[in-house]
Amino acid sequence: MKSFATPQGMNRRHFMSHLAGASAMVIPALTMGHTLRTHAQELKRKRKSAIMLWMSGGPSTMDIWDLKPGTNTGGEFKPISTSGDVQISEHMPMMAKQMHNAAIIRSMSTREADHGRGRYYMHTGYVPNPNVEHPSYGAVIAHETIDQRPELEIPPFVTVGGGSEGPGFLGMAWAPFAVNSNGQIRNLQIGLDERRLMQRMAALDLVEKGFVSQNRGQAAQDHQNILKKTLALMTSEQMKAFKVTEEPQEVQERYGMDNFGKGCLMARRLVEAGVPFIEVDLGGWDMHNDIFNTLSNQRLPVLDRAMSALFEDLEQRGLLEDTAVMWMGEFSRTPRINGTTGRDHWARSWSVVVGGAGMNGGIAVGKTNEDGTRVDTEPYTSQDVMASVCKSLGISLETTFTSKSGRPMKIANSGKVIKELFA
């Protein structure tokens, strides 16, 4: 049986073939119980969430978070002071006011400078392995925190504007649910009225139960679970969390009317709805030429506006203490400026930003040398960032998963907690 969802989200053809092939018999629509809602307020006080701001393409952190003015590698931008004890790029003035809420890990040192491999590594804490598919941040955090929100009807792992990485050996029930910045399911349009859709979904549920009863394995059970989630999704009041246009116009404009701004606003709304993990994608960072013009006029204004609004809202609404925020790409850009005024791929010395969920803000962890070509303090890796985020969310680092081959795999690939974030 084919999977109902892929690591990139729901597949329209697969969904529609199921609906078209299901029996037309009329079966009473399934209903979703809400018996646990009486405990909602207590659960909300305990539940944790995480937001990943994913910078696809590899952003030049040396021009954003760890500037080197006056050096041959430093580039055109100047550093400015912030509300924390760090300086950042002059083109991030709004985020500068929120840096008391965020920490810059300036001593990242990794080995994967290929887009695909770097993306996989920074999402999972593992280098790609043809023998095992590792679960991503989103799948792991959703899996480990889902018991905090039994009232949740919408998917626990949502990705906005990009596909993220998949659930690996945790199974398709933990696959990312991909939507665009308007909250529409990617590549999925349902052309059925509600009554016919419910009838067909009920008929399909009957077919799925038959597969499960025949002991077709975990894939059949996962398939049925995803079907039930899809039905709950289509009928849930929680779907309103995806409708960013319901926010006041001034709030939408504060985040930005672009796709990334809408995505960050959606992330805040999804945290409020109880979703454990949301990833928002901002691409366009693979700047091998004309980097300073592109950063100052295109990427950084978009990033600055949305990221600062997200931190501000989370703090003002009392959500930041239980929500971890991460900013990262697959790697950074070379300290050396190339012949086309760009920077190339670089993983040896760069920065990641984290904040919220009890992590210390307003600080820089570690440092690079004066021209940014090496890390001068203890280096940190993807698995160290993941271990630190797990700690901030109350997820035990002793947690061990079992891969499909039976191999035990420790959460965060046995990464070490970055102690400065919690000192």
N, C-alpha and C positions, 0 to 999 in steps of 0.2 A: 504493500500500500504506500502511495506517495505521502509525503508529509504535507499537512495542511498549511503550514507556514514554513518559510525559509529564513535563514539568518538575516535576510534583508527585509523581512516583513511578509505580509500576506500576499499570496499570489492570486491575481484576479482570475486567470484561466482555470486554476484548480478549484477555486471557490465556486465559480459560475458553473463548471461542469458538474460539481456535486449538486448544486441547486436544480439544474436542468434535468439531471438524471434521477432525482428523487421521485418517489411515487406521488401522485397528485391526490392521494386519499386525504380526507379531512381528519386531522387529529387535533384535539384541543391543544391550544398553544401552551407551551411550557411556561410555568410561572417561577419567579425567583423569590425565595423566602428572605425575610429580613429579621429573623428571630434574634440575631446578635446585636441589633442596633441599640438596644438598651444599654450596652456597654460602650457605646461609641466614644463618649467623652473621656472615659478612663483610658481607652486604647489610644486616643489621640495624644494623651500626655506621654505615652511611652513610645510611640512609633517614630522611627528615624527614616530619613530620605537622603538621597544624594542626587546632585545635578552635575553632569559632565558637560563642559563647554569644549567641544572638539573642534580644533583648528586644522582642518584637513589641508594637507600640502606641506606642512612644516613651517611654522612661523619663526621669524628671526627674533628670538628672545633678547638678543643683544641690542636690538633697537627698541625694545618695549620695556623689559623688566631689569636689565643688567647693563646699563649703558657704560661706554668707555670713552668719554669725551677727551679730545686732545691726543688720541692715539691714531696710528695709521689704519687701524681696524675699526675705529669708533663710529664712522659714518657721520651723517649730517645732523642728527638730532641731539638735543640737550636734555639733561635730566632736570626734573622739578621735584620739590618737596611734596610730601603727602601727609595725610592724617596719622600715618604710622611713622616708624623710625627707618624708613626706606625712601629712596628716590626712584622715580620711574620716568618714562618718556613724556616730554612736553606735549605730545599729541594724545595723552590720556588724562586730561585735566579733571574730568568728572570722576573717573576711577580713583584719581589721586585722593579725593575726598572720602573714599571708602576703604582705603588701604589699612585702616585700623582693624578691619574685619578679615584681612587676607594676609597670608604669608607667601613669600617668594622662595621657593627652593632653588637656589642658584647653583647648586653643585650636582646637578643631574649629569650622569656620564653613562651613556649606553652605547651599544655596538651596532644597532640596526639602522643604517642610513639609506635603506631602500624603502620606498613608500609602502608597499604591501607588507613587507616584513615588519617595518617599524609600526605600522598601524596595528597589526596583530599583537605585537609585543606590548605596546603601550595600553592596549585594551585588555590584555589577559595576564600579563606578567610572565609569559612564556614565549620563547622563540618558536616559530612554526615547526611542527613535527608531522611528517606524513603519516605517522602511526596513531596520532591522537589529536582530536579537536578540543581545545581547551575552552572553557566557558569564559565569557567576557565579564568585566566589572558589573555590567547591568544584570546579567543572569545570576551571578553569585550574590550580589546584594539583594536582589529581589527574592531569591531562593531563601536567603538567611533571615529576612525580615518580614516575610509575608504573614507569619503568624501574629504579627502585631496589628494586622488590619483584616480580620475575617469579613468585614462589611464591604471590602473592595470588590467591585463588579467589573471594572475596566482593567486592562492588562497592567501587570506590575512593573513592566519594563517598556518604556515608550521612547522612541527616538524620533526627533523632529528635524526634518530637512536632510537626513542622511540615513544610511542603512545600518551603521554600527557593526559590531561583530556579533556572532551568534551564541547560542547557549551551550555549544559543545556537548560533552557527555552528560550534562544535566538534563537534556531532553527538550523537545520542542515546546513543551509547556512554558519554558522560560525564554523563548525567542523574543527578540525585540518587535514591538508593534510599531510599525513605521507610518508616520503621518507627515503631511506637509505643514507649512506654517499656518495654513488656514484650518487645520484640524481634520483634513480629509485623509482617509486611508489611502495610502499610495497604491496606484494602479487598480483601485477597486471602486466600481460604481454599481449600485444595485438598482435595476430598473423594474422593481416589483412593488406593488402596493403592499401595505403592512400586513393585511390579512393573508394574502397569498404567500408572502415571505414567511410568515409564522407557520403556515401549514407545511410548507416545504422543509423548513428547518426541523419541524417536529418529525416529519417523515424521515429525514436524513438521520435524526437522532435514533430512530428505530433501527435503521440500517446499521448504524455504528454500534449499537448495543449488540446486534447480532454478531458483528466481527469480534467484539470483545468476549462474548460468551463462547466463541470458538477457540479461545486461547491463542489468539494470533500474536501475542507478545506485547511488549511495552509500547511499541509504535502505535498499535491499535488503540490502546488505552490513552496515550497522549493525544491521539487524533480526536477521540471522543471528548477529552477534557477541553481541548481547544475549541471544539464545536460549541460546548456549553458556555465557554467564556465569550465566544462570538455572539451567541444569542443574548447573554446577559449584557454584553456591550451595546448591542443594538437597541435594547429596551431600557437601559439604565438612565436614571436622572444624572448620574455622574458624568455622562457624556458632555454635559454642559461645560465641564472643565476645559474642553478643547475649543470652546467658542470665545476666542479672545476679543471678538467684536462686541461682546457684551460689557466689556470694560469701558469706563468713561473715556471719551476721546482724548482728554489730557493725559490719561495714564498710558494709552496706546502711543501717543506722540512722545512721551517721556522715554519709553523703551525704544521707539523708532518704528516707523511704518514699513520698514524693510523686513525680509524674511527672518533674519536673525533676531531682530527686535521682537517680532511676533512670537518667535520660538522661545525666547527667554521669558516673555510674559506668560506664555502657555506653561512653561516649566513651573513658574510660581503657582499658577492655578492648579496644576496637577499635584504639586506637593500639598496644597490645601485640601485636595480631594483624597489624599492618602496614597498616591502612587510612590513606591519606594525608590525608583530610579528613572531619571529622565536624562536623555542625551540630546543636546542641541548642536547642530553642525553649522560651522561657518567656514566655507571653503575659500580657495583663492590665495593661499599663502606660498605657493611654489614659485618664488620670485627669483628667477635666474637673471632677470634684467630689470632695470628701472625700478629698483626696490623702494627707494626713498619717496619718490612721487606716488607710487602705488600705495604705500603704507599711509602716508600723510593725507592723501586725498580720497582714498577708497576704504581700505580695511580698518584702520585705527578709529576713524570717527564712528563707524558702525559698531565696532567692538566696545569702544569707550561708553557710548550711550547706553547700550543694552546691558552690558555687564554691571555697570554702576547702578542702574535702575534695579537690577535683580538683587544685588546685595542690599541696597537701600530698603527695598520692599520687604525682603526676608527679615531684616533686622527690625523694622518698624512694626511688623505683624507678629513678632515673637516666634518666628519660624527658624531663624538662623541658628539658634542654639541646638536644634535637632536636625539640621540639614547641612550636609557636607557639600561644598562646591569645589569643583576641580576645573582648572583651565590647562589644556595641554594639546600638543600635536604629536605627530609621529617622531619628530626630531626637530632640530633647529636649522639655522643657516650658518655657513662658514664665517669666521671672523674676517677672513680675507675678502675684499670686495673685488669681484671679477671684472673683466674688460668691458662688460655691458652694463656696468653699474648695478650688478645684482650680487646675490650671495647663493652659494650652492648648498648641497646637503651636508649636514654636520650633526653628529650625535655625541661627540666627545665631551662637550662642556656647554650646558644650556640650562634653561629654567622651566619649572612648572609652578603654577600658582594654586594654592588650596586655601580654604577658609571655612568657617562655621563648624557646627557640631562639636564645640568645645576645643577646637584647635586654636592655638595662639595666633593672633593677628598682629599686623603692624611690624612684622619682623622679616629679615632675610636670613635664611638658613644656608650656611655654607657660602663659599665665594669662589670666583674664578680669578685668574691672574690679571695683570693690568691690561693685557690686550685680548683677554677672553679666549685664549687658545688652549687653556687647560684648567682643570679644577685644582684648587690649592688646598682644599679641606677634604674631609671624608666624602667620597662620592656616593650618590644615591641612584637607585635604579627604579624601574617600573614597579617591581615587586615591593620595594620599600615604600613607595607612594601608596600602593594598594593596601599594604599591611597597616599603614598609618590611618588611611581612610576607614578601614574595617574597625580598627580600634576606636576611632571617633564615633562610630555607629554602634558600638557595643557588641560587635561580632567577634567571637572568640577566634584567636589566631591558632588555636589547637584544632579547629575544625578540619577534618580530613574527608575528602571525597574519594569515591572509587570510580575509576574510569571504566569504560565498557570492556576493556581487556582485563579488568580485575586489579589494576595497579592503583595503590593508594596515592593520593595527591593532596598535599597540604594546601590549605587556603593561602592565597597570595604567594604561592610558590616559595613558602618559607621566608618571605621578605622580612626585614627588620623594621621596627617602628622608628620613625625619625623623632628622636627624643626631644629635640628643640621645639617641636610642635605642641608638646604637652608639659614642658618643664614648668 
